Amino acid sequence: MAATRHVEPTPGPDPARAVLVVNNIEVVYDHVILVLKGVSLSLPEGRIVALLGANGAGKTTTLKAISNLIRVERGEVTKGTIELDGQNVAALSPNELVRRGVVQVMEGRRCFEHLTVEENLLTGAYTRKDIKSAVEHDLEMVYRYFPRLKERRRALAGYTSGGEQQMTAIGRALMARPRVILLDEPSMGLAPQLVEEIFEIVARLNAEAGVTILLAEQNTNVALRYANYGYILENGRVVLDGEAAVLRENEDVKEFYLGVSSKGRRSFRDIKSYKRRKRWL
């Protein structure tokens, strides 16, 4: 298993130097269902920010609101703003946002199963207007980060493993030359060793390529080891945020998301310990 990476505590997000700022957004589906209820967050350039919470908390909806893929699902941002470099981009189409450097890696990988791994990667460059050699250069860059994909480049994506498909999805996003990657549940369905491998590569991309990452993840333990800062969502609201190192030591976060408290590791079978209301509610 890959060695655990230690991230030194860093200052919290400063909106004055954030590449992406979400201001008090509300999201409604089908003109009726209110899913996000005043979510605000900021994403400093060159950082990894984790968006944490249980299934159904609103993590994926937040990412789709930013990328504007939410419209495909009959959702809309009815309040608040989403700013990229200080400009409100909530009305831009998903492909316009990709051209501006904001790319989402969807939950569940979403590879084109009938295409090869390499063909999947090349679809990530469809918005680019530069020369062929530049695309080929970036393809080799992806293979440096994901050497396994180079070995499997001619294989149909539908016949590759879950880990290889997740690598393909991230590599496809890199082919768009993103400034910001919205990464949705990269650990889903993967063995622990593969989860560590994926997160190590994500950390390298952040450190070496300077890609800013907003990471939506249920696996709070691994996310807080690699992120610089974190936001916790519950029922469509941000209930807690702070530096990752501080959140890891927060008693409520440890008990409700890591299964550990000051009394030691807790079991979900110990129902009484989970009847206590969280202090942030």
BELHU-V755208 format. One record per pair of residues at least 12 apart in sequence whose C-alpha atoms are under 7 Angstrom apart, sorted by sequence separation. I is the first residue (numbers start at 1). J is the second residue. D is the distance in Angstrom with one decimal. If there is no record, write none. Layout:
I_J_D ; I_J_D
This chain:
25_37_6.8 ; 26_38_5.3 ; 65_77_6.8 ; 230_242_5.7 ; 25_38_4.8 ; 26_39_6.9 ; 229_242_5.8 ; 230_243_6.2 ; 24_38_4.2 ; 25_39_5.2 ; 229_243_4.3 ; 230_244_5.6 ; 24_39_4.8 ; 25_40_6.7 ; 149_164_6.9 ; 228_243_6.1 ; 229_244_4.6 ; 23_39_6.8 ; 24_40_4.8 ; 66_82_6.6 ; 228_244_5.4 ; 23_40_4.7 ; 227_244_6.2 ; 22_40_5.0 ; 23_41_6.8 ; 22_41_5.1 ; 21_41_6.0 ; 22_42_6.1 ; 166_186_6.9 ; 224_244_5.2 ; 21_42_4.4 ; 146_167_6.8 ; 20_42_5.9 ; 21_43_6.3 ; 36_58_6.4 ; 68_90_7.0 ; 20_43_5.1 ; 35_58_6.7 ; 203_226_6.8 ; 18_42_6.1 ; 19_43_6.0 ; 224_248_6.6 ; 18_43_5.2 ; 19_44_5.6 ; 68_93_6.4 ; 69_94_6.2 ; 18_44_3.9 ; 19_45_5.3 ; 68_94_5.5 ; 252_278_6.4 ; 15_42_6.0 ; 17_44_6.1 ; 18_45_5.8 ; 67_94_5.7 ; 163_190_6.4 ; 99_127_6.3 ; 162_190_6.6 ; 13_42_6.0 ; 142_171_5.7 ; 13_43_6.4 ; 14_44_6.7 ; 67_97_6.8 ; 183_213_7.0 ; 13_44_5.7 ; 163_194_6.4 ; 180_211_5.9 ; 181_212_6.3 ; 182_213_6.0 ; 183_214_6.1 ; 184_215_6.1 ; 185_216_5.6 ; 179_211_5.4 ; 180_212_4.7 ; 181_213_4.9 ; 182_214_4.9 ; 183_215_4.8 ; 184_216_4.9 ; 185_217_4.7 ; 178_211_6.9 ; 179_212_6.0 ; 180_213_5.6 ; 181_214_6.3 ; 182_215_6.1 ; 183_216_6.1 ; 184_217_6.6 ; 185_218_6.9 ; 67_102_7.0 ; 117_152_6.7 ; 118_153_4.9 ; 117_153_4.9 ; 118_154_6.6 ; 139_175_6.8 ; 67_104_6.6 ; 116_153_6.5 ; 117_154_6.2 ; 138_175_6.3 ; 220_257_6.4 ; 221_258_6.1 ; 116_154_5.4 ; 117_155_6.0 ; 220_258_6.8 ; 116_155_5.2 ; 117_156_6.1 ; 116_156_4.0 ; 117_157_5.2 ; 115_156_5.5 ; 116_157_5.3 ; 239_280_6.4 ; 114_156_6.0 ; 115_157_6.1 ; 113_156_6.4 ; 114_157_6.7 ; 30_74_5.6 ; 113_157_4.8 ; 114_158_6.4 ; 29_74_5.7 ; 30_75_6.2 ; 112_157_6.6 ; 113_158_3.9 ; 29_75_4.1 ; 111_157_6.7 ; 28_75_5.6 ; 29_76_6.6 ; 121_168_6.5 ; 27_75_6.7 ; 28_76_5.6 ; 124_172_4.6 ; 128_176_6.9 ; 27_76_5.6 ; 28_77_6.6 ; 123_172_6.9 ; 124_173_5.7 ; 27_77_4.5 ; 28_78_6.7 ; 121_171_6.2 ; 122_172_6.8 ; 125_175_5.2 ; 26_77_5.7 ; 27_78_5.8 ; 117_168_6.6 ; 121_172_4.3 ; 124_175_5.0 ; 125_176_4.9 ; 25_77_6.6 ; 26_78_5.6 ; 120_172_6.5 ; 124_176_5.3 ; 26_79_5.0 ; 122_175_6.9 ; 25_79_5.1 ; 26_80_6.6 ; 111_165_6.7 ; 121_175_6.7 ; 25_80_4.2 ; 24_80_4.9 ; 25_81_6.3 ; 109_165_6.2 ; 145_201_6.8 ; 23_80_5.4 ; 109_166_5.4 ; 23_81_5.2 ; 111_169_6.4 ; 22_81_6.1 ; 23_82_6.2 ; 22_82_4.6 ; 109_169_5.6 ; 21_82_5.9 ; 22_83_6.4 ; 21_83_5.1 ; 20_83_5.7 ; 21_84_6.7 ; 20_84_4.7 ; 105_169_6.3 ; 19_84_5.8 ; 20_85_6.4 ; 105_170_6.4 ; 19_85_5.1 ; 105_173_6.6 ; 103_173_6.2 ; 103_178_6.2 ; 101_177_6.7 ; 102_178_5.9 ; 101_178_4.2 ; 102_179_6.3 ; 103_180_6.4 ; 104_181_5.7 ; 105_182_6.0 ; 106_183_6.9 ; 107_184_4.9 ; 101_179_4.8 ; 102_180_4.9 ; 103_181_5.0 ; 104_182_4.4 ; 105_183_5.0 ; 106_184_5.5 ; 107_185_5.5 ; 101_180_6.0 ; 102_181_6.0 ; 103_182_6.1 ; 104_183_6.1 ; 105_184_6.0 ; 63_182_6.3 ; 60_184_6.6 ; 60_216_6.9 ; 59_216_5.8 ; 47_206_7.0 ; 46_206_6.5 ; 46_210_5.3 ; 48_212_6.1 ; 49_213_6.3 ; 50_214_5.9 ; 51_215_5.7 ; 52_216_6.0 ; 54_218_5.8 ; 46_211_5.9 ; 47_212_5.3 ; 48_213_4.8 ; 49_214_5.0 ; 50_215_4.7 ; 51_216_4.6 ; 52_217_5.5 ; 53_218_5.8 ; 46_212_4.6 ; 47_213_6.4 ; 48_214_6.0 ; 49_215_6.1 ; 50_216_5.9 ; 51_217_6.4 ; 52_218_6.0 ; 45_212_5.6 ; 52_220_6.4 ; 50_223_6.4 ; 58_233_6.7 ; 57_233_5.7 ; 50_227_5.9 ; 57_234_4.7 ; 58_235_6.7 ; 49_227_5.5 ; 57_235_4.8 ; 58_236_5.0 ; 48_227_4.8 ; 49_228_5.9 ; 50_229_6.3 ; 51_230_5.9 ; 52_231_6.0 ; 53_232_5.5 ; 57_236_5.6 ; 48_228_5.5 ; 49_229_4.9 ; 50_230_4.5 ; 51_231_5.0 ; 52_232_4.7 ; 53_233_5.1 ; 47_228_6.5 ; 48_229_6.9 ; 49_230_5.5 ; 50_231_6.2 ; 51_232_6.0 ; 52_233_6.0 ; 53_234_6.2 ; 1_193_5.4 ; 2_196_6.2 ; 2_197_6.3 ; 39_237_5.7 ; 37_236_5.4 ; 38_237_6.4 ; 39_238_6.0 ; 36_236_4.2 ; 37_237_5.6 ; 35_236_5.6 ; 36_237_6.4 ; 12_229_6.4 ; 7_225_6.7 ; 10_228_6.2 ; 6_225_6.6 ; 7_226_6.2 ; 9_228_6.6 ; 5_226_6.9 ; 7_228_7.0 ; 12_242_6.5 ; 12_243_5.8 ; 10_243_6.8 ; 9_243_6.6 ; 9_245_5.9
